[in-house]
Amino acid sequence: MLNWNIEQLQLNLKYTWKISRNATDFKINSIITCFDNSYKGKGEAAPNIRYNETPELMLQVFEKFVAAGASSINNADELSIILNQINAPNALRFGIEQAYIHYLCHKAGLDIYQFLKIDKPQKAHTCYTLPIMSPSEIVTFFNQNNLNRFAYLKIKISVDGALDEIKTLASIYNKPILIDANEAWKDADALINFIDNLKGYNIAMIEQPMHSSMVNEYKYVKPRVALPLMADESFCAHVDFNDLKQQFDAVNMKLMKAGGYLNGLRLIHEAKKNGFKTMVGCMVETTLGMSGAYVFTCLTNFADLDGYLLLENEPFNLLKEDNGQISLV
């Protein structure tokens, strides 16, 4: 018989995390534990309001999960059946599945990469993300956080002031820059004009510049711009790859959006088969959730696993960062 527990942690941030949709100084994530008398596993759920996920919803649906027979689960298929029955949000699905698979690994004496039958992850370069800020703040932020140690950076932007932000960052950083608009643009032609103005800068990718619902607009923009487009909010648990190929060149797989290790692995393999460049990304998470994402760095072209570096007090200490590279402690 399995026992299940959930607790919530308030994670205070080192600075205000501002993107085009919102801004916050803390996050509340859920830590799930699956255990019996001898073994246990832990998982993390990092809810995102973009997908109508809240800390309160994590607790409510977790209660449904326990009531639906969580104590009698015998394998990952049975777990998936219950999660489907209760329509669990993807972040909670991942936290529960992570806890269960870590329990199975503890019981079998396996590492997670062995359970997933993928290569052992090595040190991996991660980008570091700058939140939205005025151009006048960027140089100070860059120097205070020693950001030149990272092999590539990501910068959050909104429509207003975006070009000035990028110009400022590019003036002090000559490595590749990823631009993340978090669906800020509403007009396709305005987006094309913005991307045209980026010629001459070392831009690696434009991530999710318009809302995921703007499918036809993406199909219009993609052949008209020189820079590759990366799907984030358009790349969740269930994807029509044939349709996505007409909109994007790359995908950002986050386990909190994929709903678990197993579906995340499927999505990465399918994306590569369909010719996409791949990134493994994160929400604002502790190293518990992030250590799960780190496993996928052996499969992807890019890693954006800096979420735990934003935290004032990271409680698990499962990952370390050295000169822009992350690895297990």
Rosetta blueprint (number, residue, H / E / L):
1 M L
2 L L
3 N E
4 W E
5 N E
6 I E
7 E E
8 Q E
9 L E
10 Q E
11 L E
12 N E
13 L E
14 K E
15 Y E
16 T E
17 W E
18 K E
19 I L
20 S L
21 R L
22 N L
23 A E
24 T E
25 D E
26 F E
27 K E
28 I E
29 N E
30 S E
31 I E
32 I E
33 T E
34 C E
35 F E
36 D L
37 N L
38 S L
39 Y L
40 K E
41 G E
42 K E
43 G E
44 E E
45 A E
46 A L
47 P L
48 N L
49 I H
50 R H
51 Y H
52 N L
53 E L
54 T L
55 P H
56 E H
57 L H
58 M H
59 L H
60 Q H
61 V H
62 F H
63 E H
64 K H
65 F H
66 V H
67 A H
68 A L
69 G L
70 A H
71 S H
72 S H
73 I L
74 N L
75 N L
76 A H
77 D H
78 E H
79 L H
80 S H
81 I H
82 I H
83 L H
84 N H
85 Q H
86 I L
87 N L
88 A L
89 P L
90 N H
91 A H
92 L H
93 R H
94 F H
95 G H
96 I H
97 E H
98 Q H
99 A H
100 Y H
101 I H
102 H H
103 Y H
104 L H
105 C H
106 H H
107 K H
108 A H
109 G L
110 L L
111 D L
112 I H
113 Y H
114 Q H
115 F H
116 L H
117 K L
118 I L
119 D L
120 K L
121 P L
122 Q L
123 K L
124 A E
125 H E
126 T L
127 C L
128 Y E
129 T E
130 L E
131 P L
132 I L
133 M L
134 S L
135 P H
136 S H
137 E H
138 I H
139 V H
140 T H
141 F H
142 F H
143 N H
144 Q H
145 N L
146 N L
147 L H
148 N H
149 R H
150 F L
151 A L
152 Y L
153 L E
154 K E
155 I E
156 K E
157 I L
158 S L
159 V L
160 D L
161 G L
162 A H
163 L H
164 D H
165 E H
166 I H
167 K H
168 T H
169 L H
170 A H
171 S H
172 I H
173 Y L
174 N L
175 K L
176 P L
177 I E
178 L E
179 I E
180 D E
181 A L
182 N L
183 E L
184 A L
185 W E
186 K L
187 D L
188 A H
189 D H
190 A H
191 L H
192 I H
193 N H
194 F H
195 I H
196 D H
197 N L
198 L L
199 K L
200 G L
201 Y L
202 N L
203 I E
204 A E
205 M E
206 I E
207 E E
208 Q L
209 P L
210 M E
211 H L
212 S L
213 S L
214 M L
215 V H
216 N H
217 E H
218 Y H
219 K H
220 Y H
221 V H
222 K H
223 P H
224 R H
225 V L
226 A L
227 L L
228 P L
229 L E
230 M E
231 A E
232 D L
233 E L
234 S L
235 F L
236 C L
237 A L
238 H L
239 V L
240 D L
241 F H
242 N H
243 D H
244 L H
245 K L
246 Q L
247 Q L
248 F L
249 D L
250 A E
251 V E
252 N E
253 M E
254 K L
255 L H
256 M H
257 K H
258 A H
259 G L
260 G L
261 Y H
262 L H
263 N H
264 G H
265 L H
266 R H
267 L H
268 I H
269 H H
270 E H
271 A H
272 K H
273 K H
274 N L
275 G L
276 F L
277 K E
278 T E
279 M E
280 V E
281 G L
282 C L
283 M L
284 V L
285 E L
286 T L
287 T H
288 L H
289 G H
290 M H
291 S H
292 G H
293 A H
294 Y H
295 V H
296 F H
297 T H
298 C H
299 L L
300 T L
301 N L
302 F E
303 A E
304 D L
305 L L
306 D L
307 G H
308 Y H
309 L H
310 L H
311 L E
312 E L
313 N L
314 E L
315 P L
316 F L
317 N L
318 L L
319 L E
320 K E
321 E E
322 D E
323 N L
324 G L
325 Q E
326 I E
327 S E
328 L E
329 V L
